Amino acid sequence: MTTSDVGMPSSLQSPETVLRRVYEEFRKTPLARDWPLDEGEVEFQSRIEMFKMALPYLSRPQSVVFDIGTGGGIAARFFKIIGCRVVSIDSVSASGMAAIENVRLAGVEAMPCDIERDPFPMDSESTDVVIFADVIEHLHHSPKPALEEIMRILRPGGAVIASTPNATRLTVRLKVLAGVSNWPKVWDFFDEPLSHYGHHHEYTIEEFKGVFERTGFLIDRFSLRESNSLTASLGRIEDLQSGTHAKSPSAKSKFYLARRAIWACASAVPQLRSSMTIAARRPLGGR
């Protein structure tokens, strides 16, 4: 596939160039003040890997990308720049309206939607790619209804690109040996008895593949990447709790040898890596 296949302007020579432009645009938005952007090389490469997985499914003129979980709007802006029509949704109860308003500034169609309760605001068989990045682990109940909605809106041959933490990553195993739970601390949601928006279920490799296969998807690509050992704060063992990341160079420099040892082990044994990404396709003949 060439860049012209997806309408990418000729002046933008690579997905890496586009993503760096997205970073620059994001820094100028009001949301940037309150939404820290992970800009390290590990995070950058993780995003690039996911976005490149989507490109083979975007061969039609004005391909349609449906972005679930707007967040900082990085994915939405990326696919908008390369010439796609992008529709992005986010949960207002979990994130408020700031993320939605942020991507609207970039000309992205964005709207509130609770994917555990609401039908997706897309016609059946209208979408080429669904981006489902680090959302599935936040669902309160079975992911099946959301996956069935993704299947419904995808064109035959279209794909969902999804990512999530690996429940059995090496950092989790080490933490459990040290007597520390991997789950969010109860104090994080103790005063919010109706719901909390942290992780509700982290998936093993077999589970993550299995929920897509049982919904009728064909898995085109699956990858495991190690990032947690290089990005998590290690001031205390408890800091390896899911979602805790080092933001300063000094924090990331702590326990350098331990970080590198964990990274080397996880790199050598893929099943111990921290994050998973999948490209799962709707069959050409339907479900």
Secondary structure, DSSP 4 states (H G I P E B T S, - for coil): --GGGGT--TT--SHHHHHHHHHHHHHTSGGGGTS----SHHHHHHHHHHHHHHGGG--STT-EEEEES-TTSHHHHHHHHTT-EEEEEE-HHHH-SHHHHHHHTTT-EEEE--TTTSPPSS-TT-EEEEEEES-GGG-SS-SHHHHHHHHHHEEEEEEEEEEEEBTT-HHHHHHHHTT--SSPPGGGTTT-TT---S-S-PBPHHHHHHHHHHHT-EEEEEEEE--HHHHS--SSGGGGSTT----SHHHHHTTHHHHHHHHHHHHHSGGG-SEEEEEEE--TT--
